[in-house]
Amino acid sequence: MQKRKLGNKLEVSAIGLGCMGMSFGYGPAADQHEMIQLMHEAVDKGITFFDTAEVYGPFTNERLVGEALAPFKGKVVIATKFGFNIVDGKMAGVNSRPENIRKVADESLQRLRVDVLDLFYQHRVDPNVPIEEVAGTVKDLIQEGKVRYFGLSEAGELTIRRAHAVLPVTALQSEYSLWTRQHETEIIPTIEELGIGLVAYSPLGKGFLAGKIDEHTTFAEGDIRNVLPRYTEAARVANKALLDLIQSFAEQKQATPAQIALAWVLAQKPWIVPIPGTTKRHRMLENIGAIAIQFTKEELAEIEKASAHIKVQGTRYTESMERATGL
């Protein structure tokens, strides 16, 4: 497995594993024993970077990841996140007050069964708490030996710069893929300037770019895609144009659409690490195969030119979700 560095310091596998869907977001939680086996095999295949958060479940995903990766202490990097109120088992708005950050850090250490949190992200920006105060609190946690590196998620340019001035930001985790590219205008140039890595979540567009979802696909109760504008039947029909482009390159490269979509993300910058999530062993192995795919400059230019004429239909999230959680 190839390695990449986030923030010029934190070395991780070139592809990580997003663990959220094992417990949360895509219908009923998967079988815990099977997910532990999946993570064990991921380590065996060279994946060293695992992503979770307290709100996934809530709490259950951190416990699952902690149990699964306990045998590999010191050999893997686990990223988790703070920044929400959790009331009666549900997210209830953002909360990055220092006392909450400290509380989450202590509880996450216990659930993950580790002595230090490798990468601790602010999950979403809290407009009520200055980012300098957030960064200062994490800086204190680093000095206390509870956290190794600081990250932000879906933060804007000014927030990133202000945080970085207080405490170097190792990684920004934001959605990035062939159909989610808004960060290329300001965010990616900013983090490149500052030496911050990008951890790309949903690099397969919550499964759509893998080519297995069409207008006839149904999702389980509790699956977030049931309410996302980009997943309406009409949007899925319209967005097939992007899939057709990906499929054409899959045929040329004797690869799968998922591998092409991931290889494209990997090809953008050497400090971008995609973290596709899955609950299936064969998908995890398929995703790892993307590392072997190389694009020429001409091929990347061809993808750029063709995709520029494709308008993706549907926003990433609903307006109410944006307001409630900043997702």
Secondary structure as GFF3:
##gff-version 3
##sequence-region A 1 327
A	DSSP	beta_strand	3	6	.	.	.	ID=ss1
A	DSSP	beta_strand	10	13	.	.	.	ID=ss2
A	DSSP	beta_strand	17	18	.	.	.	ID=ss3
A	DSSP	three_ten_helix	20	22	.	.	.	ID=ss4
A	DSSP	alpha_helix	32	44	.	.	.	ID=ss5
A	DSSP	beta_strand	49	51	.	.	.	ID=ss6
A	DSSP	alpha_helix	60	69	.	.	.	ID=ss7
A	DSSP	three_ten_helix	70	72	.	.	.	ID=ss8
A	DSSP	beta_strand	77	82	.	.	.	ID=ss9
A	DSSP	beta_strand	84	87	.	.	.	ID=ss10
A	DSSP	beta_strand	90	94	.	.	.	ID=ss11
A	DSSP	alpha_helix	98	112	.	.	.	ID=ss12
A	DSSP	beta_strand	117	122	.	.	.	ID=ss13
A	DSSP	alpha_helix	131	143	.	.	.	ID=ss14
A	DSSP	beta_strand	147	153	.	.	.	ID=ss15
A	DSSP	alpha_helix	157	166	.	.	.	ID=ss16
A	DSSP	beta_strand	169	175	.	.	.	ID=ss17
A	DSSP	three_ten_helix	182	184	.	.	.	ID=ss18
A	DSSP	alpha_helix	187	194	.	.	.	ID=ss19
A	DSSP	beta_strand	197	201	.	.	.	ID=ss20
A	DSSP	three_ten_helix	205	210	.	.	.	ID=ss21
A	DSSP	three_ten_helix	224	226	.	.	.	ID=ss22
A	DSSP	three_ten_helix	229	231	.	.	.	ID=ss23
A	DSSP	alpha_helix	233	238	.	.	.	ID=ss24
A	DSSP	alpha_helix	240	253	.	.	.	ID=ss25
A	DSSP	alpha_helix	257	268	.	.	.	ID=ss26
A	DSSP	beta_strand	272	274	.	.	.	ID=ss27
A	DSSP	alpha_helix	281	288	.	.	.	ID=ss28
A	DSSP	three_ten_helix	289	292	.	.	.	ID=ss29
A	DSSP	alpha_helix	297	308	.	.	.	ID=ss30
A	DSSP	alpha_helix	319	325	.	.	.	ID=ss31
###
